[in-house]
Amino acid sequence: MDISPHMLDVAIERETEGGLLLSDVGEGCPFRPGTFDGVISISALQWLCNADKKYHNPAKRLYKFFATLYASMSRGARAVFQFYPENSSQVELITAQSMRAGFSGGLVVDFPNSTKAKKIFLCLFSGGTSQQLPKGVGTENRQKQIQYSDSRRTERNKQTKQRKPLKKSKEWIVDKKERRKRQGREVRPDSKYTGRKRKTKF
């Protein structure tokens, strides 16, 4: 299904399986109720956010598309849309109109921290049993890496706090003298007065 006859010609040349339909999705999906149990779209949704003609209203066109698509899908079916929004406002508009039409679901983002590999998907469910959104690619490894790094840092801080004696304490003085011995410096021998606090003289 495409608004461009040239793109449909390319599909014919490539001997694409299935039927082809020349239609503007902003005017709705002309299919019988319950026709599809799965829908896939690539780089189409963002064009419905544009007003190419004076009578085009992006919000109404998006709602018309999602409402008729919802009707043409069987209960419990899924729809996945990969799209390229220009800004966050388009994402909010598209998501809001899909939910208004009756869908559940949400956004899934692959490689959210990459400028080149980042991809945005709108995953929708048409009723039926509750379904969970899939996890985006490139997000699990980053979470594991952060957790692993934090745990190591926390453990290291704990060990440092446990090992480091208080300044001027007997342990601190003994450790300092041991370091000086290893450095080859002259150190006074330990005695029973080592690290003992002296009384203040008046």
C-alpha positions in Angstrom: 0.0 0.0 0.0 1.6 3.3 -1.2 0.6 6.7 -2.3 3.4 6.7 -5.0 2.7 4.8 -8.2 6.5 4.9 -8.9 7.2 2.9 -5.7 4.5 0.4 -6.7 6.2 0.0 -10.1 9.5 -0.8 -8.3 7.6 -3.4 -6.2 6.3 -5.0 -9.4 9.8 -5.0 -11.0 11.1 -6.8 -7.9 8.3 -9.3 -8.0 7.1 -8.5 -4.5 4.8 -11.2 -3.0 1.3 -10.2 -2.1 -1.2 -7.6 -3.5 -0.3 -4.0 -4.2 -2.7 -1.0 -3.5 -2.4 2.6 -4.6 -3.9 4.6 -1.8 -3.3 7.5 0.6 -3.2 6.0 4.1 -4.2 9.4 5.5 -7.7 8.8 4.0 -8.0 5.5 5.8 -7.4 1.8 5.2 -10.0 0.3 2.8 -10.0 -3.2 4.2 -12.6 -5.4 5.8 -12.7 -5.8 9.6 -10.3 -8.4 11.0 -8.4 -8.8 7.7 -4.8 -8.6 9.2 -3.1 -10.3 12.1 0.1 -8.4 11.5 1.1 -5.1 10.0 4.6 -3.7 9.1 5.4 -0.2 7.9 8.7 1.4 7.2 9.3 5.2 6.8 5.7 6.2 6.2 4.2 7.5 9.4 6.2 10.7 9.5 4.8 11.9 6.2 1.3 12.0 7.7 2.6 14.8 10.0 3.0 17.1 7.0 0.2 19.2 5.6 0.9 18.9 1.8 -2.4 20.4 0.9 -4.6 23.2 2.4 -7.2 20.8 3.6 -4.7 18.4 5.2 -4.9 18.2 9.0 -2.1 16.0 10.4 -3.9 15.0 13.6 -7.1 14.1 11.7 -5.2 12.2 9.0 -3.3 10.2 11.6 -6.4 9.4 13.6 -8.3 8.3 10.4 -5.4 6.0 9.5 -5.1 4.4 12.9 -8.9 4.1 13.5 -9.4 2.3 10.1 -6.3 0.2 10.6 -7.5 -0.9 14.1 -10.8 -2.0 12.6 -9.1 -4.0 9.8 -6.9 -5.9 12.3 -8.0 -9.0 14.3 -8.1 -8.8 18.1 -4.6 -9.4 19.6 -2.8 -8.6 16.3 0.3 -6.5 16.2 1.5 -3.6 14.1 5.1 -2.3 13.9 6.0 1.1 12.4 9.5 2.2 11.8 9.5 6.0 11.3 11.8 9.0 11.3 10.3 11.9 13.2 11.7 15.4 12.8 11.2 16.3 16.4 9.6 15.1 19.7 6.3 16.8 18.8 5.8 14.5 15.9 6.4 11.5 18.1 3.9 12.7 20.7 1.3 13.4 17.9 1.7 10.0 16.3 1.6 8.1 19.6 -1.4 10.1 20.9 -3.5 9.5 17.8 -2.7 5.8 17.8 -3.8 5.4 21.4 -6.9 7.5 20.8 -7.9 5.0 18.0 -7.9 2.1 20.5 -4.4 0.7 20.3 -2.2 -0.1 23.2 1.6 -0.3 23.1 4.3 2.3 22.8 7.8 3.2 21.5 10.8 1.0 21.2 14.2 2.6 20.4 17.2 0.7 19.0 20.6 2.1 19.9 19.2 5.2 21.6 22.7 6.7 22.2 23.9 6.4 18.6 23.2 9.2 16.1 23.6 6.9 13.0 22.2 3.5 14.2 19.3 4.9 16.2 15.9 3.6 15.0 12.4 4.4 16.4 9.6 1.9 16.3 6.0 2.3 17.2 4.7 -1.1 18.4 0.9 -1.4 18.7 -1.5 -4.1 19.9 -5.1 -4.3 18.9 -6.8 -5.5 22.0 -6.9 -9.1 23.1 -4.6 -10.2 26.0 -2.1 -7.8 27.4 1.3 -7.9 25.6 4.7 -6.6 26.6 6.8 -4.3 24.4 10.0 -5.8 23.1 13.3 -4.5 24.4 15.2 -2.2 22.1 18.5 -3.5 20.6 21.6 -1.9 22.1 20.0 -1.1 25.5 20.6 -4.3 27.5 24.4 -4.3 27.2 24.6 -0.7 28.2 22.5 -1.3 31.3 24.6 -4.3 32.3 27.8 -2.3 31.7 26.6 0.5 34.0 25.5 -1.9 36.7 28.8 -3.8 36.5 30.8 -0.6 36.7 28.8 0.8 39.6 29.1 -2.5 41.5 32.9 -2.5 41.1 33.2 1.1 42.1 31.0 0.6 45.2 33.0 -2.5 46.2 36.3 -0.6 45.7 35.0 2.3 47.9 34.0 -0.2 50.6 37.4 -1.8 50.6 39.2 1.5 50.6 37.2 2.7 53.6 37.9 -0.6 55.4 41.6 -0.6 54.7 42.4 3.1 55.3 43.1 3.7 59.0 42.4 7.0 60.8 45.1 9.6 60.5 47.4 9.9 63.5 46.1 6.5 64.9 48.5 3.7 65.8 47.7 1.8 62.7 48.3 4.8 60.5 51.7 5.5 62.2 52.8 1.8 61.8 51.7 1.8 58.1 53.6 5.0 57.5 56.8 3.6 59.2 56.5 0.4 57.1 56.3 2.5 53.9 59.4 4.5 55.0 61.3 1.2 55.7 60.4 -0.1 52.2 61.7 3.1 50.8 65.0 2.6 52.6 64.6 5.5 55.0 65.7 5.5 58.6 62.8 4.8 61.0 62.8 4.7 64.8 62.0 1.3 66.3 58.5 0.7 67.7 57.8 0.9 71.4 54.9 0.8 73.8 54.6 4.5 73.3 54.1 4.3 69.5 50.8 5.9 68.6 49.9 6.8 72.1 48.4 10.2 72.6 50.4 12.5 74.8 48.9 14.6 77.6 48.6 18.3 77.0 51.2 20.2 79.0 50.4 23.5 80.7 
